Amino acid sequence: MLTKSVKVSEIIIEKSKARRFQSPNQYILHLMEFEEANRGGAQIDIIKSHNALMGFMEMERLMMEKLNHAIRILIEKTEIELQLAEREKAFLRDAMDSAIKKGKWVFKGKD
């Protein structure tokens, strides 16, 4: 079995004595465990934030889907002609075209 020896800094030896560790090795192990625990905590916080954000985004997507469905039903049932400005029509046309290209929207024209 091979072992590797490393020269320990005097500062670490002094701090290990000041903090009443039995040896500098024990102090170094304590520091490594502390660093791993803090790093793990940060990763858990990142994961929790990511999950909360993804949950919010999914709820927004579902609400938009329901709103889209409700607007479509309203327009079909009332048979109204939307009175939009040219700028609004262009925006909706562009939004619908990009959604159709991505496969997120299916347009069924009246026969």
C-alpha positions as CSV (number, residue, x, y, z in Angstrom):
1,M,0.0,0.0,0.0
2,L,1.4,3.4,-1.0
3,T,1.0,6.4,1.1
4,K,1.7,10.0,0.1
5,S,3.1,12.4,2.6
6,V,2.3,16.1,2.3
7,K,3.9,18.9,4.3
8,V,1.3,20.5,6.4
9,S,1.5,24.3,6.8
10,E,2.3,25.7,10.2
11,I,-0.8,27.8,10.1
12,I,-3.0,24.6,10.0
13,I,-1.0,23.0,12.8
14,E,-1.5,26.1,15.0
15,K,-5.3,26.3,14.1
16,S,-5.8,22.6,14.9
17,K,-4.1,23.1,18.3
18,A,-6.1,26.3,19.0
19,R,-9.4,24.4,18.2
20,R,-8.3,21.5,20.3
21,F,-8.1,18.8,17.6
22,Q,-5.9,15.8,18.4
23,S,-4.0,16.1,15.2
24,P,-3.7,18.3,12.1
25,N,-5.1,15.4,10.1
26,Q,-8.3,15.4,12.1
27,Y,-8.6,19.2,11.6
28,I,-8.1,18.8,7.8
29,L,-10.8,16.0,7.7
30,H,-13.1,18.3,9.6
31,L,-12.5,21.1,7.1
32,M,-13.1,18.7,4.2
33,E,-16.4,17.5,5.7
34,F,-17.5,21.1,6.4
35,E,-16.8,22.1,2.7
36,E,-18.6,19.0,1.3
37,A,-21.7,19.7,3.6
38,N,-21.8,23.4,2.5
39,R,-21.4,22.5,-1.2
40,G,-24.1,19.9,-0.9
41,G,-26.4,22.4,0.8
42,A,-25.9,24.9,-2.1
43,Q,-26.7,22.2,-4.6
44,I,-29.9,21.3,-2.8
45,D,-30.9,25.0,-2.7
46,I,-30.3,25.2,-6.5
47,I,-32.3,22.1,-7.1
48,K,-35.2,23.4,-4.9
49,S,-35.2,26.8,-6.8
50,H,-35.1,25.0,-10.1
51,N,-38.0,22.8,-9.2
52,A,-40.0,25.7,-7.9
53,L,-39.4,27.7,-11.1
54,M,-40.3,24.7,-13.3
55,G,-43.5,24.1,-11.3
56,F,-44.4,27.8,-11.8
57,M,-43.7,27.7,-15.5
58,E,-45.8,24.5,-15.9
59,M,-48.7,26.2,-14.1
60,E,-48.4,29.2,-16.4
61,R,-48.3,27.0,-19.4
62,L,-51.5,25.2,-18.3
63,M,-53.3,28.4,-17.6
64,M,-52.3,29.8,-21.0
65,E,-53.6,26.6,-22.6
66,K,-56.9,26.8,-20.8
67,L,-57.2,30.5,-21.7
68,N,-56.4,29.8,-25.3
69,H,-59.1,27.0,-25.3
70,A,-61.6,29.3,-23.7
71,I,-61.0,32.1,-26.1
72,R,-61.4,29.8,-29.1
73,I,-64.7,28.4,-27.7
74,L,-65.9,32.0,-27.1
75,I,-65.1,33.1,-30.6
76,E,-66.7,30.0,-32.1
77,K,-69.9,30.2,-30.0
78,T,-70.5,33.9,-30.4
79,E,-69.3,34.0,-34.1
80,I,-67.8,37.5,-33.5
81,E,-65.3,39.2,-35.7
82,L,-62.3,40.4,-33.7
83,Q,-61.8,44.1,-34.2
84,L,-58.0,44.5,-33.9
85,A,-55.6,47.2,-35.0
86,E,-53.2,46.2,-37.8
87,R,-50.3,46.0,-35.3
88,E,-52.3,43.6,-33.1
89,K,-53.3,41.5,-36.1
90,A,-49.6,41.3,-37.2
91,F,-48.5,40.3,-33.7
92,L,-51.1,37.5,-33.5
93,R,-50.4,36.4,-37.1
94,D,-46.6,36.1,-36.3
95,A,-47.3,34.4,-33.0
96,M,-49.7,31.9,-34.6
97,D,-47.3,31.2,-37.5
98,S,-44.4,30.5,-35.2
99,A,-46.6,28.2,-33.1
100,I,-47.8,26.4,-36.2
101,K,-44.2,25.8,-37.3
102,K,-43.3,24.4,-33.9
103,G,-46.3,22.1,-33.9
104,K,-47.9,23.8,-30.9
105,W,-50.9,25.2,-32.8
106,V,-53.2,23.5,-35.3
107,F,-55.3,25.8,-37.5
108,K,-58.5,24.4,-38.9
109,G,-60.1,26.9,-41.2
110,K,-63.9,27.0,-41.8
111,D,-65.1,25.0,-44.8
